């Protein structure tokens, strides 16, 4: 979304890299109000990320639900600043919230909050 800056993207791709390095197959689905781009992650941070408009989680959750046979886990990296109304992920689903994101919100599924770094 437009509220995600370079710091948050760096946090996301640091986490994604470690998941990939541990041996997971990772597909990236970039979205804002709709699915913008999809690709298989190969250990490199992309030069650019598609979208960057407002955020609607519904298209991503629906993408996951309709492809749940392909994935053992869905992970949404977000700052959480969008409506969570009427989201029903099927299967295992995790929300990873940025250090400056809406960490206090209730998300459907598991929630992991990236800790704030005290400098």
C-alpha positions in Angstrom: 0.0 0.0 0.0 1.0 3.6 -0.1 1.7 3.5 3.6 4.4 1.0 3.1 7.8 2.6 2.8 11.3 1.3 2.0 11.9 0.5 5.7 8.9 -1.8 5.8 9.8 -3.4 2.4 13.3 -4.1 3.8 11.7 -5.8 6.9 9.4 -7.9 4.7 12.1 -9.1 2.3 14.5 -9.8 5.2 11.9 -12.1 6.7 11.1 -13.7 3.4 14.7 -14.3 2.7 15.1 -16.2 6.0 12.1 -18.3 5.3 13.4 -19.1 1.8 16.9 -19.8 3.1 15.4 -22.3 5.5 14.2 -24.3 2.5 10.7 -23.1 1.9 9.3 -22.6 -1.6 8.1 -19.0 -1.7 5.8 -17.4 -4.1 5.3 -13.6 -3.9 1.9 -12.1 -4.6 2.0 -8.3 -4.7 -1.3 -6.5 -4.2 -2.9 -3.3 -3.1 -6.6 -3.1 -4.1 -6.1 -6.0 -6.5 -3.4 -8.6 -7.3 -0.7 -6.7 -9.1 2.1 -9.2 -9.7 3.0 -12.8 -8.8 6.4 -14.6 -9.1 8.5 -17.3 -7.5 11.0 -15.9 -5.0 14.6 -16.9 -5.7 16.5 -15.2 -2.9 16.7 -11.7 -4.4 14.8 -8.6 -3.4 13.0 -7.1 -6.4 14.2 -3.8 -7.8 10.6 -2.5 -7.7 7.3 -3.6 -6.1 4.0 -3.3 -8.0 0.9 -1.5 -6.8 1.4 0.9 -3.9 -2.2 2.2 -3.9 -4.6 1.7 -1.0 -4.9 -1.7 0.6 -7.7 -4.2 0.3 -6.8 -7.6 1.8 -9.8 -9.4 0.2 -8.2 -10.1 -3.2 -5.1 -11.6 -1.6 -7.2 -13.8 0.8 -9.4 -14.9 -2.1 -6.3 -15.7 -4.1 -5.0 -17.8 -1.2 -8.3 -19.5 -0.7 -8.7 -20.4 -4.4 -5.1 -21.8 -4.5 -5.0 -23.4 -1.1 -4.1 -26.8 -2.6 -0.9 -25.3 -3.8 0.2 -23.7 -0.5 0.6 -25.1 3.0 0.6 -21.6 4.5 -0.4 -18.1 3.4 1.5 -15.2 4.8 0.5 -11.6 4.5 3.2 -9.0 5.1 1.5 -5.8 6.0 1.3 -2.7 8.2 -2.3 -3.7 8.8 -3.8 -0.4 7.9 -6.8 -1.7 6.0 -10.2 -3.2 6.7 -10.2 -6.7 8.2 -14.0 -7.0 7.8 -15.3 -10.2 6.4 -12.0 -12.0 5.8 -12.1 -15.7 6.0 -8.8 -17.3 5.0 -9.1 -21.1 4.5 -6.2 -23.2 5.8 -3.2 -21.9 7.7 -2.8 -18.2 7.4 -0.4 -15.8 9.1 -0.2 -12.0 9.2 3.3 -10.4 9.7 2.8 -6.9 10.9 5.5 -4.2 10.4 7.2 -2.7 13.4 5.2 0.5 12.9 2.0 -1.2 11.9 -1.4 -1.9 13.5 0.0 -4.6 15.9 -2.9 -4.4 18.3 -5.6 -5.4 15.8 -7.3 -8.8 15.7 -6.4 -10.7 12.6 -8.1 -13.9 11.3 -5.4 -16.6 11.8 -2.0 -16.2 13.3 -0.3 -12.9 13.9 3.5 -12.2 14.2 4.6 -8.6 15.0 8.0 -7.5 13.8 9.6 -5.8 16.9 10.5 -2.2 17.0 14.3 -1.6 16.9 15.4 0.7 19.6 18.3 2.8 18.4 
